[in-house]
Structures are given as structure tokens and as C-alpha cells.
Amino acid sequence: MQIAIIDYDAGNTKSVSKALDYIGIENTITASKNTILAADGIILPGVGAFPEAMASLEERDLIAVLQDVVAQGKPLLGVCLGMQLLLDSSEEHGYTQGLGLIPGQVKLLPNTAKIPHMGWNQLEVTQNCPLTQNQEGNFVYYVHSYYADCDAKYVMASSSYSVQVPGIIANKNVYGAQFHPEKSGQAGLEILQGFKEVITCASSQQ
């Protein structure tokens, strides 16, 4: 099994790679179309602003590549900003179109609580999937000012803040984690293991 971690100068790729190394999952940090297409699964990390991240993906001709691998049925996991990029659009710094892989919009958190939402928060599992196994009540590490506004059918787990923040979302073979699994201790490592299970299952069906 090989996971491609997308390198587009907008993600904490090395910490994601180290977490995968720790649990014994082969991975490579890459912006190569051929390497991404050959991988068994893909992780799209992300820190920073939505418009700049989408521009960076476009500059590297990676938007179509990501849409292609998803169309092929390969599992994709977006992390933090990478999760937000999976949605249709964002209102961050004006309107920006996203990857359109999970229906929804990215909106600014209400200012009824401190922005950014930073630190540990508890997961409330709303639907069972490989990434939410045994995650009810676990604490994970968030750093974000915007959140995914999407239909409840795509929300696997959430955390209560100024709104119910979707923590894990999914649409078929596309998954997203608003928090940082690679910074979330044992709970985060188990979520990455869950993504490994998704890849194993998908590979056996191809």
C-alpha cells in the first residue's frame, strides 16, 4: 500500500508523513501526477487560506488529477484546510470554487466563540464509518476559523463550538477531517488507521 501526500506548498506534509510512518503505512510526499495516479490512497493536507490553496493546486495542474483519482474510486482524505477544499466553495476572502467532491460551502465560524477555534475538542459521532470507529468522546486537535456547512448526511462526527463543527465528513470514497489527526495523539492515529482500512477495502474491489 502506498499513500500519496499532496505537496502544493499549503500543507504540513512532513507531520502527516511522520504519523503514517509511525503506524507503518508507506507514503510519499509528491506533486507528480503519475505518482498520485499510481497511489492506492491520497491525503490532501492543508494550512492557510482557501483561495491561495486552490490557486496552488491549479498552478500544479492537480485539480483534475484529484478529481480523476476520486472518479476511479480511490480513497481521498482531506485534512484541515485540505478538508475544506473538498467542498463546492468557500466564502474566505470572497467567493472561491472548491474541488466539488463533497456538497457544501465553507463559512466563517460565528463570533459567539473565540476565532480561531484552536485546541482540543470532543468528537460526537453521528454516523458509523471506518474513520469514526471507537471515536465517540475522544478529543482531537483543531486549528481553524472556517467550517464546513454541509448536509447532515455527509457528517460522520462533529464537535460543539459556536456551532456544531463537522469534524469528519464523507461522500463515498472521499473523506475529510477538519482537525489534525497527525496532532491528535492516539485518537488521530486510529483515524489514520481507519483510512488505511478504507484503502485496503477499495484496493480489493478494483
C-alpha positions, -999 to 999 in steps of 0.1 A, spaced: 0 0 0 12 35 -9 -4 68 1 4 99 -18 5 131 3 -2 160 -20 27 186 -20 14 220 -30 31 243 -5 -1 247 16 1 217 39 20 203 69 31 174 48 60 162 69 40 158 101 14 138 82 41 117 67 57 110 101 23 99 115 19 75 87 54 62 92 47 57 129 17 34 121 36 16 93 19 30 62 42 36 32 38 71 19 54 97 -3 51 135 -4 46 143 -41 31 167 -67 38 142 -95 6 133 -115 19 98 -123 28 91 -86 -6 103 -74 -25 83 -100 -4 52 -91 -11 55 -53 -36 34 -35 -49 64 -15 -44 101 -13 -41 126 15 -46 163 9 -33 182 39 -36 220 42 -29 250 63 -35 286 53 -62 303 32 -86 286 8 -81 309 -23 -43 306 -22 -45 268 -17 -68 263 -47 -46 286 -68 -16 265 -58 -34 233 -68 -43 248 -101 -8 260 -108 4 224 -104 -24 210 -126 -35 189 -96 -73 198 -96 -81 174 -124 -58 148 -110 -76 147 -77 -109 146 -94 -97 117 -116 -84 96 -87 -118 100 -69 -137 91 -101 -115 59 -102 -128 50 -68 -95 56 -49 -99 69 -13 -90 106 -7 -87 122 28 -85 159 32 -71 173 64 -79 207 80 -78 232 50 -75 201 28 -109 190 40 -124 224 32 -110 223 -3 -132 191 -9 -163 212 -8 -180 232 -35 -169 267 -25 -156 290 3 -165 325 14 -130 330 28 -117 363 13 -146 364 -12 -160 335 -32 -137 307 -44 -147 275 -61 -135 243 -44 -130 207 -57 -167 199 -56 -162 164 -42 -185 168 -11 -215 191 -14 -213 221 8 -198 255 15 -170 268 37 -182 295 60 -167 317 88 -174 305 123 -199 327 142 -181 351 165 -201 339 195 -170 320 204 -133 328 200 -120 327 165 -99 307 156 -112 275 171 -79 263 184 -71 234 207 -87 201 218 -124 194 214 -145 163 218 -159 143 189 -196 134 188 -200 105 163 -232 109 142 -227 81 117 -205 50 117 -177 47 92 -142 34 93 -128 67 105 -153 70 134 -148 36 149 -144 39 187 -141 77 184 -171 88 204 -160 112 231 -124 113 220 -106 146 219 -89 159 187 -69 190 179 -84 218 159 -70 250 144 -94 268 121 -116 299 116 -139 285 89 -161 254 89 -179 231 65 -216 239 61 -230 207 46 -260 184 48 -261 161 78 -259 131 56 -222 139 49 -213 145 86 -198 115 103 -187 133 135 -188 168 149 -176 189 178 -196 216 196 -182 251 194 -201 282 184 -219 258 160 -217 221 156 -185 219 137 -183 190 112 -152 171 124 -153 142 100 -172 143 67 -175 118 39 -191 112 5 -185 77 -9 -146 74 -12 -139 110 -2 -133 118 35 -124 149 54 -111 157 89 -114 193 100 -90 187 129 -54 174 126 -53 136 130 -15 138 130 -16 161 161 -44 143 179 -25 116 197 -38 80 198 -73 91 186 -57 107 155 -36 77 147 -66 54 149 -84 77 124 -55 73 100 -57 35 106 -93 37 97 -84 54 64 -59 26 58 -89 1 62 -108 22 36 -79 19 12 -75 -18 18 -112 -24 10 -111 -2 -21 -80 -19 -34 -96 -53 -31 -126 -42 -52 -106 -27 -80 
